[in-house]
Amino acid sequence: MTLVSECSESELIRRYQEVLPVGERTMIGIGDDCAQIATPEGSFVVSTDVIVEDQHFHRYWSDAYQIGARITAQNLADIAGMGGYTSSIVISVVLTPDTEVEWLIDVVRGIGDRAREVGAGVVGGDMSAGEKLVLSMTVMGWCEGDPVVRSGAKPGDVIAVSGRVGFSHAGLDLLLGEHIDPAIRDDESMGIMAEALNMYRAPEPPLETGPAAARAGAHAMMDLSDGIAMDGTRMAKASGVIIDLDPTALEREADPLRQLAEICGVNPVEWVVFGGEDHGMIAAFGPDATIPEGFRIVGRVREVGEGENANMFLNGRPLRGKWDHFKNE
């Protein structure tokens, strides 16, 4: 067993390069002070995210590969949420000195495999020592046309979502409630809990639905990182509109989660509305638009009425998402 404290930075970088993709648009990759990435469109889109051990993940809940796949998935979804494609990734890691090298390489392998799936390259980063494992990722990419922003929803639009909404939060509740031994990782042993646990540990966002929505003329879009209530409210406020959710549509979204909800003793609609980290898309389409495959309509957009503020409503009441990085209600 080799620890990172026993290796040089150069040795670790060499191991990284063995498992990381170069990327189709990479002109200069790992090895220089900066990377150089082709941007034939003349501009690029960029996003960044960070996950911290015991805040966003636990080593006893997730294996190393899943941790790497998880941060990559959520960053790729940010690019897809504007209708784009990822070209390159930069990753910085804070490591505890007792981290095992092979464990770390599995994290990097999870990053590399997710990047490889979309043709992106991992082109650089940084490493440092610290008291907890921290992964910080920056992704860069491009859009075929103008990026789809969150502020374009219009009265008369329909609101649609893609992906398996509510599954990640279901997986989290299964772990928090100790309804399964977190050491169990194979699908057969996890049984009916497998999809939710896998979605929490290493989401598989429907990345293709982002560009598809852009091609279909979506007026507004973002990825569902913090849940329908939180992200939908952000869209409503940015667009200056009211979004009314359809209770019947939400019940349909909750149907695949009902057995798990019985195990946890919760209403599965709560997971659908307030659960985050599924990283599907929420988008606003014109009333005559052809809704792309993979999207389901869950609401409609209307003007702000007298005495109302731009917001998302369910059953006539304004919603507020439950998750905030600094104020969790």
VOGU-3710 file (C-alpha; in Angstrom, 3 decimals, decimal comma):
1> mtlvsecses> 0,000/0,000/0,000  1,537/3,287/-1,150  0,399/6,619/0,345  0,406/9,948/-1,473  2,856/11,255/1,139  5,349/8,736/-0,229  5,057/9,977/-3,827  6,177/13,090/-5,622  3,706/15,318/-7,425  5,338/14,361/-10,715
11> elirryqevl> 4,772/10,674/-10,005  1,084/11,260/-9,291  0,639/13,367/-12,431  2,218/10,604/-14,489  -0,296/8,128/-13,026  -3,135/10,543/-13,801  -2,082/10,802/-17,421  -2,289/7,047/-17,800  -6,062/7,065/-17,179  -7,226/10,518/-18,329
21> pvgertmigi> -8,463/11,394/-21,845  -6,694/14,087/-23,875  -9,833/15,514/-25,514  -10,745/16,250/-29,101  -10,146/20,011/-28,839  -6,986/19,944/-26,755  -4,030/21,698/-28,399  -1,763/21,702/-25,325  -2,703/19,452/-22,422  -1,179/18,317/-19,150
31> gddcaqiatp> 2,502/19,189/-18,708  2,722/22,955/-19,280  1,765/25,914/-17,107  -1,463/26,310/-19,073  -3,548/24,226/-21,431  -4,623/25,462/-24,861  -8,088/24,553/-26,110  -9,514/25,154/-29,578  -12,625/27,360/-29,610  -13,712/27,591/-33,260
41> egsfvvstdv> -17,019/29,192/-32,212  -15,124/32,231/-30,937  -16,308/31,882/-27,337  -16,771/29,197/-24,705  -18,942/28,446/-21,699  -17,352/27,684/-18,339  -18,528/26,442/-14,943  -16,912/25,292/-11,728  -17,913/23,250/-8,705  -16,360/21,839/-5,561
51> ivedqhfhry> -17,146/18,852/-3,353  -15,819/18,417/0,173  -15,449/15,175/2,090  -18,126/14,682/4,783  -20,069/17,626/3,342  -20,960/16,293/-0,104  -19,805/12,676/0,142  -18,498/10,092/2,591  -15,847/7,516/1,788  -17,856/4,885/3,674
61> wsdayqigar> -20,919/5,593/1,481  -19,204/5,819/-1,905  -16,179/4,180/-3,449  -13,376/6,179/-5,024  -14,571/5,709/-8,599  -18,052/6,953/-7,694  -16,633/10,069/-6,038  -14,741/10,975/-9,201  -17,718/10,199/-11,411  -19,980/12,260/-9,164
71> itaqnladia> -18,134/15,573/-9,410  -17,663/15,098/-13,152  -21,338/14,363/-13,736  -22,532/17,472/-11,926  -20,118/19,687/-13,836  -20,955/18,169/-17,215  -24,624/18,790/-16,422  -23,948/22,512/-15,944  -22,648/22,749/-19,501  -25,512/20,639/-20,857
81> gmggytssiv> -27,955/22,816/-18,906  -27,122/25,700/-21,230  -27,461/23,494/-24,301  -23,729/22,911/-24,603  -21,034/20,282/-24,912  -17,949/19,936/-22,710  -14,535/20,178/-24,366  -12,102/20,264/-21,445  -11,810/19,827/-17,698  -9,400/21,131/-15,061
91> isvvltpdte> -9,397/19,390/-11,688  -7,713/20,414/-8,418  -7,412/18,027/-5,485  -6,707/18,530/-1,789  -5,391/15,246/-0,359  -4,800/13,974/3,135  -1,257/12,576/3,438  -2,605/9,118/4,347  -4,602/8,805/1,107  -3,751/5,588/-0,689
101> vewlidvvrg> -2,396/6,143/-4,184  -4,501/3,389/-5,773  -7,607/4,811/-4,126  -6,757/8,211/-5,593  -6,184/6,727/-9,045  -9,661/5,201/-8,864  -11,061/8,698/-8,208  -9,164/9,943/-11,255  -10,383/6,967/-13,292  -13,990/7,900/-12,444
111> igdrarevga> -13,307/11,441/-13,643  -11,604/10,231/-16,804  -14,292/7,757/-17,812  -17,081/10,336/-17,510  -15,005/12,870/-19,458  -14,209/10,290/-22,127  -17,906/9,516/-22,634  -18,515/13,073/-23,872  -15,250/13,516/-25,770  -13,802/15,941/-23,230
121> gvvggdmsag> -10,170/16,105/-22,173  -8,775/16,531/-18,678  -6,118/19,140/-19,429  -4,634/20,185/-16,096  -5,153/21,006/-12,446  -3,380/21,222/-9,125  -2,749/19,242/-5,942  -2,273/20,214/-2,326  -2,262/18,606/1,103  -5,027/19,232/3,617
131> eklvlsmtvm> -7,155/17,784/6,397  -10,001/16,530/4,149  -10,357/15,385/0,593  -11,568/18,261/-1,588  -12,181/18,093/-5,339  -12,617/21,279/-7,341  -13,481/21,000/-11,019  -13,760/23,571/-13,797  -15,377/22,596/-17,076  -15,241/24,439/-20,387
141> gwcegdpvvr> -17,309/23,842/-23,491  -19,287/25,316/-26,341  -22,808/25,733/-27,682  -23,919/25,219/-31,269  -25,933/28,425/-31,058  -26,587/30,937/-28,308  -26,483/29,436/-24,794  -29,906/28,798/-23,273  -30,113/30,859/-20,082  -32,514/30,618/-17,147
151> sgakpgdvia> -34,111/34,023/-17,674  -36,019/33,379/-20,908  -39,235/31,665/-19,741  -42,365/33,352/-21,120  -46,056/33,299/-20,200  -47,710/30,466/-22,087  -44,611/28,249/-22,014  -44,696/24,711/-20,685  -42,152/23,528/-18,114  -40,595/20,119/-18,692
161> vsgrvgfsha> -37,953/18,026/-16,924  -35,622/15,251/-18,052  -33,871/12,547/-16,082  -34,941/10,464/-13,101  -36,211/13,160/-10,771  -36,076/12,494/-7,025  -33,897/9,376/-7,170  -30,732/10,926/-5,774  -32,508/12,268/-2,701  -34,168/8,892/-2,241
171> gldlllgehi> -30,720/7,309/-2,238  -29,511/9,830/0,319  -32,475/9,131/2,611  -31,885/5,387/2,343  -28,319/5,921/3,541  -29,185/8,484/6,205  -31,937/6,248/7,529  -29,560/3,263/7,658  -31,969/1,210/5,563  -29,008/-0,519/3,928
181> dpairddesm> -25,422/-1,276/4,858  -23,419/1,367/2,931  -20,714/-1,231/2,284  -23,139/-3,025/-0,055  -22,411/-1,771/-3,565  -23,500/-4,437/-6,091  -26,869/-4,028/-7,778  -28,134/-7,516/-6,953  -27,604/-7,057/-3,220  -29,045/-3,525/-3,257
191> gimaealnmy> -32,188/-4,823/-4,946  -34,939/-2,233/-5,426  -32,700/0,383/-3,812  -29,980/0,054/-6,469  -31,049/2,780/-8,876  -31,542/5,400/-6,167  -28,296/4,568/-4,379  -26,336/4,591/-7,636  -27,912/7,891/-8,636  -26,881/9,487/-5,354
201> rapeppletg> -23,372/8,068/-5,378  -22,596/8,716/-9,056  -25,375/10,468/-11,033  -25,748/9,722/-14,727  -27,300/12,926/-16,093  -29,170/12,783/-19,404  -26,611/15,161/-20,923  -27,945/14,728/-24,443  -31,259/16,310/-23,454  -29,610/19,714/-22,927
211> paaaragaha> -28,461/20,238/-26,526  -31,689/18,587/-27,730  -33,716/21,183/-25,827  -31,605/23,970/-27,308  -32,219/22,634/-30,835  -35,943/22,470/-30,061  -35,914/26,181/-29,227  -36,119/26,071/-25,435  -36,690/29,566/-24,058  -34,968/28,848/-20,725
221> mmdlsdgiam> -33,103/25,938/-19,155  -30,853/24,870/-16,280  -29,734/21,608/-14,742  -31,545/20,220/-11,720  -28,734/20,369/-9,210  -30,837/21,588/-6,278  -34,265/20,225/-7,189  -37,368/21,375/-9,041  -38,491/23,726/-6,269  -35,171/25,530/-5,862
231> dgtrmakasg> -34,056/25,578/-9,490  -37,553/26,210/-10,833  -37,899/29,156/-8,473  -34,584/30,504/-9,720  -35,870/30,265/-13,283  -39,157/31,943/-12,399  -37,470/34,824/-10,598  -34,851/35,309/-13,318  -37,597/35,324/-15,967  -40,050/37,486/-14,000
241> viidldptal> -42,875/34,945/-14,285  -44,987/32,498/-12,304  -44,417/28,773/-12,831  -47,391/26,640/-11,800  -46,497/22,989/-11,213  -49,012/20,305/-12,197  -49,780/18,104/-9,126  -50,912/15,217/-11,336  -47,676/15,296/-13,315  -45,669/15,310/-10,073
251> ereadplrql> -47,554/12,246/-8,846  -46,593/10,472/-12,072  -42,963/11,433/-11,532  -43,209/9,980/-8,018  -44,683/6,621/-9,103  -41,305/4,814/-9,541  -40,289/5,920/-6,043  -43,263/4,702/-4,040  -41,735/1,450/-2,771  -38,643/3,284/-1,574
261> aeicgvnpve> -40,806/5,976/0,012  -42,596/3,301/2,046  -39,233/2,067/3,310  -38,238/5,604/4,362  -41,700/6,644/5,541  -41,941/9,732/3,324  -44,178/11,092/0,581  -42,296/10,445/-2,692  -43,596/13,712/-4,157  -41,362/15,440/-1,595
271> wvvfggedhg> -38,340/13,790/-3,229  -39,539/14,817/-6,695  -40,175/18,457/-5,788  -37,437/19,171/-3,256  -34,759/16,558/-3,968  -31,629/17,633/-5,817  -28,507/16,164/-7,414  -30,296/14,150/-10,102  -28,817/16,593/-12,638  -31,516/16,243/-15,245
281> miaafgpdat> -32,726/19,370/-17,028  -35,601/21,739/-16,377  -36,596/23,745/-19,442  -39,281/26,126/-20,687  -40,671/25,490/-24,174  -43,121/27,498/-26,239  -46,672/26,104/-26,302  -46,291/24,937/-29,911  -42,792/23,481/-29,547  -42,099/19,805/-30,122
291> ipegfrivgr> -40,910/18,584/-26,735  -37,681/16,575/-27,194  -37,518/12,911/-26,259  -36,678/12,424/-22,607  -38,638/15,446/-21,334  -41,972/15,321/-19,476  -44,209/18,342/-18,928  -44,662/19,176/-15,231  -45,971/22,743/-15,276  -46,828/25,928/-17,115
301> vrevgegena> -45,719/29,550/-17,122  -48,007/32,533/-16,603  -47,710/36,244/-15,970  -47,220/37,578/-12,467  -50,623/38,549/-11,118  -51,624/41,408/-8,857  -50,126/40,980/-5,392  -47,843/38,176/-6,572  -44,083/37,949/-6,971  -42,218/35,924/-9,560
311> nmflngrplr> -42,045/32,421/-8,121  -42,912/28,765/-8,544  -46,282/27,628/-7,226  -47,800/24,265/-6,295  -51,498/24,063/-5,468  -51,648/27,851/-5,335  -48,826/28,225/-2,817  -45,316/29,549/-3,520  -42,494/27,054/-3,153  -39,060/27,455/-1,726
321> gkwdhfkne> -36,371/24,866/-2,212  -35,037/23,137/0,882  -31,358/23,060/-0,058  -28,961/25,933/0,268  -25,204/25,524/0,817  -25,246/27,934/3,751  -28,856/27,789/4,973  -30,440/24,361/4,907  -34,128/24,400/5,858
//
